Amino acid sequence: MYKLLHLMNYDTVYLLMFVPRVFQALLAAYADVKLYNLILHWDTPAVAKWTYFCQLCSWFTWFCCSRTLTNTMETVLTTLALCFYPLPGSKTYNSWKYLSLVSLAVIVRPTALIVWLPLLFYHFCVEQNKLKLVVQRCFPIAALALGVSTLIDSVFYGKWNFLKFNVLHNVAAFYGAHPWHWYFTQGLPVVIGPHLPLFLHGCSLATKKHRILLITILWTTAVYSLLAHKEFRFVYPVLPFCMIFCGMSLAKLQTWRKPAAAALLLFNLIPALYTGLIHQRGSLDVMHDLRQLCDASDTQNSTELLFLMPCHSTPLYSHLHCPLTLRFLECPPDLTGNEEYVDEADVFFSNPLHWLQTSFPSQSTLPSHIVLFDALEKDIASFLEENRFAKQAEIFHTHFPEGRLGRNILIYTRGSETTN
């Protein structure tokens, strides 16, 4: 998409920012409609209607569906594949389509196979012509997908590097670990959100034909629980499965249906709007201020930005789209087996002043701008004052600062007066 915009000479920073998001949102909307059509043909119209309502209400769907994450694309492809999967009594079954979509999901994010293992096993068990399924369907599609995936990974990352780093070396654990029960006690309940009572009620209503979906949810949550590094977005692909059970619950309710639906909409709307519009917005807002430097850099070549923030705090060049010199704290995982390895970000935050003094021993090496969270401001105040840095902007980030994150993001400019 980025290359297409470039070829059309439309690669402005705003189009680069918003076109991928709109495209992802349209894909997610299409998947939601297909989910409704699936339930309409597989279950009752009431269950289909309320499943669709629950899916549209979900705060986490609002939060993720337009984000250009591999998890979002994995969720879209998983939902579309489910529409052609041989669910008991399904009238939309097409093995070529669903297996192709599953393969594409695995190429995009290999962990999609975790979600699909119980579903594929179930399909194999109920299939009457197993040999034909394996030889004429599964093998050709899987071989093509594996070949394409291996080729892409080999060209861009080196032979078998994806397998080596992500599986054999368990690199993900470097970015944080959670207890084994986290997905059951926090992860999945938070993702399901206010739908949780309806989901539990819907599970109690599950019939034999719904059982494979419930097994898939439990299986996926259990397998992800075995991995050290855990995030809410990892279980996003099973959220549409959960919404089916929520729809069953609302369809079953009689007296309490309207109050439950109204409460569901209200209690999802609040976190959806807050997390989508307010919470941690500073990471994007600060890039708007920094983009003003792109024009200035055309006439002034000394613009250099230093980001003294935790890793991955801002989107950097994708939201600047100009050749400014940027330096940021790095946190690559250790691939050498050094047990005493400490990444640059941890080294900096252990002694910020010492790091700054050794990294910038003379005035000529100093950056023109420093971007930081206000939680760090006191720790490096003497360095900022000594080198004539003045606060240029203070941008709101979050009401709930924690750890190395602050309530606000600050921009300091060397040798200039305070403007905000």
C-alpha positions as a Markdown table, in Angstrom:
| # | Residue | x | y | z |
|---|---|---|---|---|
| 1 | Met | 0.0 | 0.0 | 0.0 |
| 2 | Tyr | 2.9 | 2.4 | 0.8 |
| 3 | Lys | 4.5 | 1.5 | -2.5 |
| 4 | Leu | 1.3 | 2.1 | -4.3 |
| 5 | Leu | 0.9 | 5.5 | -2.8 |
| 6 | His | 4.5 | 6.3 | -3.8 |
| 7 | Leu | 4.0 | 5.2 | -7.4 |
| 8 | Met | 0.9 | 7.3 | -7.6 |
| 9 | Asn | 2.8 | 10.3 | -6.1 |
| 10 | Tyr | 0.3 | 10.4 | -3.2 |
| 11 | Asp | 2.7 | 9.4 | -0.5 |
| 12 | Thr | 2.0 | 12.4 | 1.8 |
| 13 | Val | 2.4 | 11.9 | 5.5 |
| 14 | Tyr | -1.4 | 12.0 | 6.2 |
| 15 | Leu | -2.2 | 9.5 | 3.5 |
| 16 | Leu | 0.5 | 7.2 | 4.7 |
| 17 | Met | -1.0 | 7.4 | 8.2 |
| 18 | Phe | -4.7 | 7.1 | 7.5 |
| 19 | Val | -5.1 | 5.0 | 4.3 |
| 20 | Pro | -3.8 | 1.8 | 5.9 |
| 21 | Arg | -6.0 | 2.3 | 8.9 |
| 22 | Val | -9.1 | 2.9 | 6.7 |
| 23 | Phe | -8.3 | -0.1 | 4.6 |
| 24 | Gln | -7.9 | -2.3 | 7.8 |
| 25 | Ala | -11.2 | -0.9 | 9.2 |
| 26 | Leu | -13.0 | -1.8 | 5.9 |
| 27 | Leu | -11.6 | -5.3 | 6.1 |
| 28 | Ala | -12.8 | -5.6 | 9.7 |
| 29 | Ala | -16.2 | -4.3 | 8.7 |
| 30 | Tyr | -16.5 | -6.8 | 5.9 |
| 31 | Ala | -15.5 | -9.6 | 8.3 |
| 32 | Asp | -18.2 | -8.5 | 10.7 |
| 33 | Val | -20.9 | -8.7 | 8.0 |
| 34 | Lys | -19.6 | -12.1 | 6.9 |
| 35 | Leu | -19.8 | -13.3 | 10.6 |
| 36 | Tyr | -23.5 | -12.1 | 10.7 |
| 37 | Asn | -24.2 | -14.0 | 7.4 |
| 38 | Leu | -22.6 | -17.2 | 8.8 |
| 39 | Ile | -24.7 | -17.2 | 12.0 |
| 40 | Leu | -27.8 | -16.3 | 10.0 |
| 41 | His | -27.4 | -19.5 | 8.0 |
| 42 | Trp | -26.0 | -21.6 | 10.8 |
| 43 | Asp | -28.2 | -20.6 | 13.8 |
| 44 | Thr | -31.4 | -18.6 | 14.3 |
| 45 | Pro | -31.9 | -15.1 | 12.9 |
| 46 | Ala | -32.2 | -13.9 | 16.5 |
| 47 | Val | -28.8 | -15.3 | 17.4 |
| 48 | Ala | -27.3 | -13.8 | 14.3 |
| 49 | Lys | -28.8 | -10.3 | 15.0 |
| 50 | Trp | -27.6 | -10.3 | 18.6 |
| 51 | Thr | -24.1 | -11.7 | 17.7 |
| 52 | Tyr | -23.7 | -8.9 | 15.2 |
| 53 | Phe | -24.9 | -6.4 | 17.9 |
| 54 | Cys | -22.4 | -7.7 | 20.4 |
| 55 | Gln | -19.6 | -7.7 | 17.8 |
| 56 | Leu | -20.3 | -4.0 | 17.0 |
| 57 | Cys | -20.6 | -3.1 | 20.7 |
| 58 | Ser | -17.3 | -4.7 | 21.7 |
| 59 | Trp | -14.9 | -2.1 | 23.1 |
| 60 | Phe | -11.9 | -4.1 | 22.1 |
| 61 | Thr | -13.1 | -4.5 | 18.6 |
| 62 | Trp | -13.4 | -0.7 | 18.4 |
| 63 | Phe | -9.9 | -0.4 | 19.9 |
| 64 | Cys | -8.2 | -2.8 | 17.5 |
| 65 | Cys | -10.1 | -3.1 | 14.3 |
| 66 | Ser | -8.5 | -0.1 | 12.5 |
| 67 | Arg | -5.0 | -0.7 | 13.9 |
| 68 | Thr | -2.5 | -2.0 | 11.4 |
| 69 | Leu | -1.4 | -4.9 | 13.6 |
| 70 | Thr | -0.8 | -8.4 | 12.4 |
| 71 | Asn | -3.2 | -9.5 | 15.1 |
| 72 | Thr | -6.0 | -7.5 | 13.5 |
| 73 | Met | -5.3 | -9.0 | 10.1 |
| 74 | Glu | -5.1 | -12.5 | 11.7 |
| 75 | Thr | -8.5 | -11.9 | 13.3 |
| 76 | Val | -10.1 | -10.7 | 10.0 |
| 77 | Leu | -8.7 | -13.8 | 8.2 |
| 78 | Thr | -9.8 | -16.1 | 11.0 |
| 79 | Thr | -13.3 | -14.7 | 10.9 |
| 80 | Leu | -13.6 | -15.0 | 7.1 |
| 81 | Ala | -12.2 | -18.6 | 7.2 |
| 82 | Leu | -14.7 | -19.5 | 9.8 |
| 83 | Cys | -17.5 | -18.5 | 7.4 |
| 84 | Phe | -16.4 | -21.3 | 5.1 |
| 85 | Tyr | -15.5 | -23.8 | 7.7 |
| 86 | Pro | -17.6 | -27.1 | 8.1 |
| 87 | Leu | -19.4 | -26.2 | 11.3 |
| 88 | Pro | -22.0 | -28.8 | 12.2 |
| 89 | Gly | -25.0 | -27.9 | 10.1 |
| 90 | Ser | -23.3 | -25.1 | 8.2 |
| 91 | Lys | -24.6 | -24.2 | 4.7 |
| 92 | Thr | -21.6 | -22.1 | 3.7 |
| 93 | Tyr | -18.9 | -24.7 | 3.8 |
| 94 | Asn | -16.1 | -24.5 | 1.2 |
| 95 | Ser | -12.9 | -26.3 | 2.0 |
| 96 | Trp | -10.8 | -24.5 | -0.6 |
| 97 | Lys | -11.8 | -21.1 | 0.6 |
| 98 | Tyr | -11.4 | -21.7 | 4.3 |
| 99 | Leu | -8.1 | -23.6 | 4.0 |
| 100 | Ser | -6.7 | -20.8 | 1.8 |
| 101 | Leu | -7.7 | -18.2 | 4.3 |
| 102 | Val | -6.3 | -20.2 | 7.2 |
| 103 | Ser | -3.0 | -20.5 | 5.3 |
| 104 | Leu | -2.9 | -16.8 | 4.6 |
| 105 | Ala | -3.5 | -16.1 | 8.3 |
| 106 | Val | -0.6 | -18.4 | 9.2 |
| 107 | Ile | 1.6 | -16.5 | 6.7 |
| 108 | Val | 0.7 | -13.2 | 8.2 |
| 109 | Arg | 1.1 | -14.5 | 11.8 |
| 110 | Pro | 2.2 | -18.1 | 12.3 |
| 111 | Thr | 0.6 | -18.3 | 15.7 |
| 112 | Ala | -2.8 | -18.3 | 13.9 |
| 113 | Leu | -2.2 | -22.1 | 13.7 |
| 114 | Ile | -2.8 | -22.3 | 17.4 |
| 115 | Val | -6.4 | -21.1 | 16.9 |
| 116 | Trp | -7.0 | -23.5 | 14.0 |
| 117 | Leu | -5.4 | -26.7 | 15.3 |
| 118 | Pro | -8.6 | -27.9 | 17.1 |
| 119 | Leu | -10.7 | -26.8 | 14.2 |
| 120 | Leu | -8.6 | -28.6 | 11.6 |
| 121 | Phe | -8.5 | -31.7 | 13.8 |
| 122 | Tyr | -12.3 | -31.7 | 14.1 |
| 123 | His | -12.7 | -31.3 | 10.3 |
| 124 | Phe | -10.4 | -34.3 | 9.8 |
| 125 | Cys | -12.4 | -36.4 | 12.3 |
| 126 | Val | -15.8 | -35.7 | 10.7 |
| 127 | Glu | -14.7 | -35.8 | 7.1 |
| 128 | Gln | -15.9 | -38.9 | 5.4 |
| 129 | Asn | -13.3 | -38.8 | 2.6 |
| 130 | Lys | -10.2 | -38.1 | 4.7 |
| 131 | Leu | -7.7 | -39.1 | 1.9 |
| 132 | Lys | -9.2 | -36.6 | -0.5 |
| 133 | Leu | -9.2 | -33.9 | 2.1 |
| 134 | Val | -5.6 | -34.3 | 2.9 |
| 135 | Val | -4.2 | -35.0 | -0.6 |
| 136 | Gln | -6.3 | -32.7 | -2.7 |
| 137 | Arg | -7.0 | -29.9 | -0.3 |
| 138 | Cys | -4.8 | -29.6 | 2.8 |
| 139 | Phe | -1.5 | -30.7 | 1.2 |
| 140 | Pro | -1.5 | -28.4 | -1.9 |
| 141 | Ile | -2.6 | -25.4 | 0.0 |
| 142 | Ala | -0.3 | -25.9 | 3.0 |
| 143 | Ala | 2.7 | -26.6 | 0.7 |
| 144 | Leu | 2.1 | -23.5 | -1.3 |
| 145 | Ala | 1.7 | -21.4 | 1.9 |
| 146 | Leu | 4.7 | -22.9 | 3.5 |
| 147 | Gly | 6.8 | -22.3 | 0.4 |
| 148 | Val | 5.7 | -18.7 | 0.1 |
| 149 | Ser | 6.2 | -18.0 | 3.8 |
| 150 | Thr | 9.7 | -19.6 | 3.8 |
| 151 | Leu | 10.7 | -17.7 | 0.7 |
| 152 | Ile | 9.6 | -14.3 | 2.2 |
| 153 | Asp | 11.3 | -15.0 | 5.5 |
| 154 | Ser | 14.5 | -16.2 | 3.9 |
| 155 | Val | 14.7 | -13.2 | 1.6 |
| 156 | Phe | 14.0 | -10.6 | 4.2 |
| 157 | Tyr | 15.3 | -12.2 | 7.4 |
| 158 | Gly | 17.8 | -14.9 | 6.4 |
| 159 | Lys | 17.3 | -18.6 | 6.2 |
| 160 | Trp | 15.2 | -20.0 | 9.1 |
| 161 | Asn | 15.8 | -16.9 | 11.2 |
| 162 | Phe | 12.1 | -16.5 | 12.1 |
| 163 | Leu | 12.0 | -20.1 | 13.5 |
| 164 | Lys | 15.4 | -19.7 | 15.2 |
| 165 | Phe | 14.7 | -16.4 | 17.0 |
| 166 | Asn | 10.9 | -16.7 | 17.7 |
| 167 | Val | 10.7 | -20.4 | 18.6 |
| 168 | Leu | 14.1 | -21.8 | 19.5 |
| 169 | His | 15.4 | -18.7 | 21.4 |
| 170 | Asn | 12.0 | -17.6 | 22.8 |
| 171 | Val | 12.9 | -14.0 | 22.1 |
| 172 | Ala | 9.4 | -12.7 | 23.0 |
| 173 | Ala | 10.1 | -13.4 | 26.7 |
| 174 | Phe | 12.7 | -10.7 | 26.6 |
| 175 | Tyr | 9.9 | -8.1 | 26.4 |
| 176 | Gly | 8.1 | -9.2 | 29.6 |
| 177 | Ala | 6.6 | -12.3 | 31.2 |
| 178 | His | 3.3 | -12.9 | 33.0 |
| 179 | Pro | 2.1 | -15.7 | 35.2 |
| 180 | Trp | 0.6 | -18.8 | 33.5 |
| 181 | His | -3.0 | -17.9 | 34.6 |
| 182 | Trp | -2.9 | -14.3 | 33.2 |
| 183 | Tyr | -5.1 | -15.0 | 30.2 |
| 184 | Phe | -7.7 | -16.7 | 32.3 |
| 185 | Thr | -7.7 | -14.1 | 35.1 |
| 186 | Gln | -7.0 | -10.9 | 33.2 |
| 187 | Gly | -6.3 | -11.2 | 29.5 |
| 188 | Leu | -9.5 | -12.8 | 28.1 |
| 189 | Pro | -11.9 | -11.2 | 30.7 |
| 190 | Val | -10.6 | -7.7 | 29.8 |
| 191 | Val | -10.8 | -8.4 | 26.0 |
| 192 | Ile | -14.4 | -9.7 | 26.4 |
| 193 | Gly | -15.1 | -6.8 | 28.7 |
| 194 | Pro | -18.7 | -6.0 | 29.7 |
| 195 | His | -19.8 | -8.9 | 27.6 |
| 196 | Leu | -18.4 | -11.3 | 30.2 |
| 197 | Pro | -21.6 | -12.2 | 32.0 |
| 198 | Leu | -23.4 | -12.8 | 28.7 |
| 199 | Phe | -20.5 | -14.9 | 27.4 |
| 200 | Leu | -20.6 | -17.1 | 30.5 |
| 201 | His | -24.4 | -17.4 | 30.2 |
| 202 | Gly | -24.0 | -18.3 | 26.5 |
| 203 | Cys | -21.5 | -21.0 | 27.3 |
| 204 | Ser | -24.0 | -22.6 | 29.5 |
| 205 | Leu | -26.5 | -22.6 | 26.6 |
| 206 | Ala | -24.1 | -24.2 | 24.2 |
| 207 | Thr | -25.4 | -27.2 | 22.3 |
| 208 | Lys | -23.4 | -29.9 | 20.6 |
| 209 | Lys | -22.9 | -27.9 | 17.4 |
| 210 | His | -21.4 | -25.0 | 19.4 |
| 211 | Arg | -19.0 | -27.2 | 21.3 |
| 212 | Ile | -16.1 | -27.0 | 18.8 |
| 213 | Leu | -16.1 | -23.1 | 19.1 |
| 214 | Leu | -16.0 | -23.3 | 22.9 |
| 215 | Ile | -13.2 | -25.9 | 22.7 |
| 216 | Thr | -11.2 | -23.6 | 20.4 |
| 217 | Ile | -11.6 | -20.6 | 22.8 |
| 218 | Leu | -10.4 | -22.7 | 25.7 |
| 219 | Trp | -7.6 | -24.4 | 23.7 |
| 220 | Thr | -6.2 | -21.1 | 22.4 |
| 221 | Thr | -6.3 | -19.5 | 25.8 |
| 222 | Ala | -4.6 | -22.5 | 27.4 |
| 223 | Val | -1.8 | -22.7 | 24.8 |
| 224 | Tyr | -1.1 | -19.0 | 24.9 |
| 225 | Ser | -0.9 | -19.4 | 28.7 |
| 226 | Leu | 2.1 | -21.6 | 28.2 |
| 227 | Leu | 4.1 | -18.8 | 26.6 |
| 228 | Ala | 5.9 | -16.4 | 28.9 |
| 229 | His | 5.2 | -13.2 | 27.0 |
| 230 | Lys | 1.5 | -12.3 | 27.0 |
| 231 | Glu | -0.6 | -9.4 | 25.6 |
| 232 | Phe | -4.3 | -8.7 | 25.3 |
| 233 | Arg | -4.1 | -8.5 | 21.5 |
| 234 | Phe | -2.8 | -12.1 | 21.2 |
| 235 | Val | -6.3 | -13.5 | 22.1 |
| 236 | Tyr | -8.1 | -11.0 | 19.8 |
| 237 | Pro | -8.7 | -13.7 | 17.1 |
| 238 | Val | -11.0 | -15.7 | 19.4 |
| 239 | Leu | -13.1 | -12.6 | 20.3 |
| 240 | Pro | -15.6 | -13.1 | 17.4 |
| 241 | Phe | -16.0 | -16.7 | 18.7 |
| 242 | Cys | -16.9 | -15.3 | 22.1 |
| 243 | Met | -19.4 | -12.9 | 20.6 |
| 244 | Ile | -21.4 | -15.8 | 19.2 |
| 245 | Phe | -22.0 | -17.1 | 22.7 |
| 246 | Cys | -22.9 | -13.5 | 23.8 |
| 247 | Gly | -25.4 | -13.4 | 21.0 |
| 248 | Met | -26.9 | -16.7 | 22.1 |
| 249 | Ser | -27.3 | -15.3 | 25.6 |
| 250 | Leu | -29.1 | -12.1 | 24.4 |
| 251 | Ala | -31.3 | -14.1 | 22.1 |
| 252 | Lys | -32.3 | -16.4 | 25.0 |
| 253 | Leu | -33.1 | -13.5 | 27.4 |
| 254 | Gln | -36.7 | -12.3 | 27.5 |
| 255 | Thr | -37.5 | -9.8 | 30.3 |
| 256 | Trp | -33.9 | -8.5 | 30.6 |
| 257 | Arg | -32.9 | -8.4 | 27.0 |
| 258 | Lys | -33.5 | -4.6 | 26.4 |
| 259 | Pro | -31.9 | -3.5 | 29.7 |
| 260 | Ala | -29.0 | -5.9 | 29.1 |
| 261 | Ala | -28.4 | -4.6 | 25.5 |
| 262 | Ala | -28.6 | -1.0 | 26.7 |
| 263 | Ala | -26.1 | -1.6 | 29.5 |
| 264 | Leu | -23.8 | -3.5 | 27.1 |
| 265 | Leu | -23.8 | -0.6 | 24.7 |
| 266 | Leu | -23.2 | 2.0 | 27.4 |
| 267 | Phe | -20.5 | 0.1 | 29.3 |
| 268 | Asn | -18.6 | -0.7 | 26.1 |
| 269 | Leu | -19.0 | 2.9 | 24.7 |
| 270 | Ile | -17.1 | 4.4 | 27.7 |
| 271 | Pro | -13.9 | 2.3 | 27.4 |
| 272 | Ala | -14.1 | 2.4 | 23.6 |
| 273 | Leu | -14.1 | 6.2 | 23.5 |
| 274 | Tyr | -11.6 | 6.6 | 26.3 |
| 275 | Thr | -9.0 | 4.1 | 25.0 |
| 276 | Gly | -9.6 | 5.2 | 21.4 |
| 277 | Leu | -9.5 | 8.9 | 21.8 |
| 278 | Ile | -7.8 | 9.8 | 25.1 |
| 279 | His | -5.7 | 7.1 | 26.7 |
| 280 | Gln | -2.0 | 7.3 | 25.7 |
| 281 | Arg | -2.7 | 9.7 | 22.8 |
| 282 | Gly | 0.5 | 11.6 | 23.4 |
| 283 | Ser | 2.6 | 9.2 | 21.4 |
| 284 | Leu | 0.7 | 10.3 | 18.2 |
| 285 | Asp | 0.1 | 13.9 | 19.2 |
| 286 | Val | 3.8 | 14.6 | 19.7 |
| 287 | Met | 4.5 | 13.5 | 16.1 |
| 288 | His | 2.2 | 16.3 | 14.9 |
| 289 | Asp | 4.4 | 18.8 | 16.7 |
| 290 | Leu | 7.6 | 17.2 | 15.4 |
| 291 | Arg | 6.3 | 17.2 | 11.8 |
| 292 | Gln | 6.6 | 21.0 | 11.9 |
| 293 | Leu | 10.4 | 20.5 | 12.0 |
| 294 | Cys | 10.3 | 18.8 | 8.6 |
| 295 | Asp | 9.8 | 22.2 | 6.9 |
| 296 | Ala | 12.4 | 23.9 | 9.0 |
| 297 | Ser | 14.9 | 21.1 | 8.2 |
| 298 | Asp | 14.8 | 22.1 | 4.5 |
| 299 | Thr | 16.6 | 25.3 | 5.4 |
| 300 | Gln | 18.4 | 24.1 | 8.6 |
| 301 | Asn | 20.3 | 20.9 | 8.4 |
| 302 | Ser | 21.2 | 20.7 | 12.1 |
| 303 | Thr | 17.8 | 19.3 | 13.3 |
| 304 | Glu | 18.5 | 16.2 | 15.3 |
| 305 | Leu | 15.9 | 14.6 | 17.6 |
| 306 | Leu | 16.7 | 12.5 | 20.7 |
| 307 | Phe | 13.9 | 10.3 | 22.1 |
| 308 | Leu | 14.6 | 9.5 | 25.8 |
| 309 | Met | 11.6 | 7.2 | 26.1 |
| 310 | Pro | 10.9 | 3.5 | 26.6 |
| 311 | Cys | 11.2 | 1.4 | 23.4 |
| 312 | His | 8.4 | 1.7 | 20.8 |
| 313 | Ser | 6.9 | 4.7 | 22.5 |
| 314 | Thr | 6.3 | 6.7 | 19.3 |
| 315 | Pro | 5.9 | 5.7 | 15.6 |
| 316 | Leu | 8.9 | 7.8 | 14.4 |
| 317 | Tyr | 9.5 | 8.0 | 10.7 |
| 318 | Ser | 6.1 | 6.6 | 9.6 |
| 319 | His | 4.5 | 9.7 | 11.0 |
| 320 | Leu | 7.2 | 12.1 | 9.9 |
| 321 | His | 8.0 | 11.1 | 6.4 |
| 322 | Cys | 11.0 | 13.4 | 6.1 |
| 323 | Pro | 14.7 | 12.7 | 6.5 |
| 324 | Leu | 15.2 | 14.2 | 10.0 |
| 325 | Thr | 18.0 | 12.7 | 12.1 |
| 326 | Leu | 16.4 | 10.6 | 14.9 |
| 327 | Arg | 18.1 | 8.8 | 17.7 |
| 328 | Phe | 16.1 | 6.7 | 20.2 |
| 329 | Leu | 16.8 | 4.2 | 22.9 |
| 330 | Glu | 17.1 | 0.7 | 21.6 |
| 331 | Cys | 16.1 | -2.6 | 23.2 |
| 332 | Pro | 17.0 | -5.4 | 20.8 |
| 333 | Pro | 17.0 | -8.9 | 22.4 |
| 334 | Asp | 20.3 | -10.5 | 23.1 |
| 335 | Leu | 21.1 | -13.1 | 20.4 |
| 336 | Thr | 24.6 | -14.0 | 21.6 |
| 337 | Gly | 23.7 | -15.9 | 24.8 |
| 338 | Asn | 25.3 | -13.3 | 27.1 |
| 339 | Glu | 23.6 | -13.8 | 30.5 |
| 340 | Glu | 24.7 | -10.3 | 31.6 |
| 341 | Tyr | 23.2 | -8.5 | 28.6 |
| 342 | Val | 21.5 | -5.2 | 29.3 |
| 343 | Asp | 19.8 | -3.3 | 26.5 |
| 344 | Glu | 20.5 | 0.4 | 25.9 |
| 345 | Ala | 17.1 | 1.5 | 27.3 |
| 346 | Asp | 17.8 | -0.2 | 30.6 |
| 347 | Val | 21.3 | 1.2 | 30.8 |
| 348 | Phe | 19.9 | 4.7 | 30.3 |
| 349 | Phe | 17.2 | 4.5 | 32.8 |
| 350 | Ser | 19.5 | 3.0 | 35.4 |
| 351 | Asn | 21.6 | 6.2 | 35.4 |
| 352 | Pro | 20.2 | 8.8 | 32.9 |
| 353 | Leu | 22.7 | 11.6 | 33.7 |
| 354 | His | 25.7 | 9.3 | 33.3 |
| 355 | Trp | 24.4 | 8.0 | 30.0 |
| 356 | Leu | 23.8 | 11.5 | 28.7 |
| 357 | Gln | 27.2 | 12.8 | 29.8 |
| 358 | Thr | 29.1 | 9.9 | 28.2 |
| 359 | Ser | 26.9 | 9.9 | 25.0 |
| 360 | Phe | 27.3 | 13.6 | 24.5 |
| 361 | Pro | 30.8 | 14.6 | 25.7 |
| 362 | Ser | 30.9 | 17.9 | 23.9 |
| 363 | Gln | 28.5 | 20.7 | 22.9 |
| 364 | Ser | 28.9 | 19.8 | 19.2 |
| 365 | Thr | 27.4 | 16.3 | 19.7 |
| 366 | Leu | 24.2 | 17.5 | 21.3 |
| 367 | Pro | 20.9 | 17.1 | 19.6 |
| 368 | Ser | 18.7 | 20.1 | 18.8 |
| 369 | His | 15.6 | 18.5 | 20.4 |
| 370 | Ile | 14.9 | 16.1 | 23.2 |
| 371 | Val | 11.6 | 14.3 | 23.6 |
| 372 | Leu | 10.8 | 12.6 | 27.0 |
| 373 | Phe | 8.1 | 11.8 | 29.4 |
| 374 | Asp | 7.7 | 14.2 | 32.3 |
| 375 | Ala | 8.5 | 11.3 | 34.7 |
| 376 | Leu | 12.1 | 11.7 | 33.6 |
| 377 | Glu | 12.3 | 15.5 | 33.7 |
| 378 | Lys | 13.6 | 15.8 | 37.3 |
| 379 | Asp | 16.3 | 13.2 | 36.8 |
| 380 | Ile | 18.0 | 15.0 | 33.9 |
| 381 | Ala | 17.0 | 18.6 | 34.8 |
| 382 | Ser | 20.7 | 19.6 | 35.5 |
| 383 | Phe | 21.8 | 18.3 | 32.1 |
| 384 | Leu | 19.0 | 20.2 | 30.3 |
| 385 | Glu | 19.8 | 23.4 | 32.2 |
| 386 | Glu | 23.5 | 23.1 | 31.7 |
| 387 | Asn | 23.2 | 22.7 | 27.9 |
| 388 | Arg | 20.5 | 25.4 | 27.5 |
| 389 | Phe | 17.5 | 23.2 | 26.7 |
| 390 | Ala | 14.2 | 25.0 | 27.1 |
| 391 | Lys | 10.8 | 23.3 | 27.2 |
| 392 | Gln | 9.0 | 23.9 | 23.9 |
| 393 | Ala | 5.9 | 21.8 | 24.3 |
| 394 | Glu | 4.0 | 19.8 | 26.9 |
| 395 | Ile | 1.6 | 17.2 | 25.4 |
| 396 | Phe | -0.9 | 15.1 | 27.4 |
| 397 | His | -0.4 | 11.4 | 27.2 |
| 398 | Thr | -2.4 | 9.5 | 29.9 |
| 399 | His | -4.3 | 9.9 | 33.1 |
| 400 | Phe | -2.7 | 6.7 | 34.4 |
| 401 | Pro | 1.1 | 7.0 | 34.2 |
| 402 | Glu | 3.1 | 4.0 | 35.3 |
| 403 | Gly | 6.8 | 2.9 | 35.4 |
| 404 | Arg | 8.8 | 4.9 | 32.9 |
| 405 | Leu | 5.8 | 6.5 | 31.3 |
| 406 | Gly | 4.6 | 9.9 | 32.4 |
| 407 | Arg | 1.4 | 11.8 | 32.3 |
| 408 | Asn | 2.7 | 14.2 | 29.7 |
| 409 | Ile | 5.3 | 14.1 | 26.9 |
| 410 | Leu | 7.8 | 17.0 | 26.8 |
| 411 | Ile | 9.7 | 18.5 | 23.9 |
| 412 | Tyr | 12.9 | 20.4 | 24.8 |
| 413 | Thr | 14.7 | 22.6 | 22.3 |
| 414 | Arg | 18.3 | 23.6 | 22.6 |
| 415 | Gly | 18.9 | 27.3 | 22.7 |
| 416 | Ser | 15.3 | 28.4 | 22.4 |
| 417 | Glu | 12.8 | 30.0 | 24.6 |
| 418 | Thr | 9.7 | 28.3 | 26.1 |
| 419 | Thr | 6.7 | 28.6 | 23.7 |
| 420 | Asn | 4.1 | 26.5 | 25.6 |
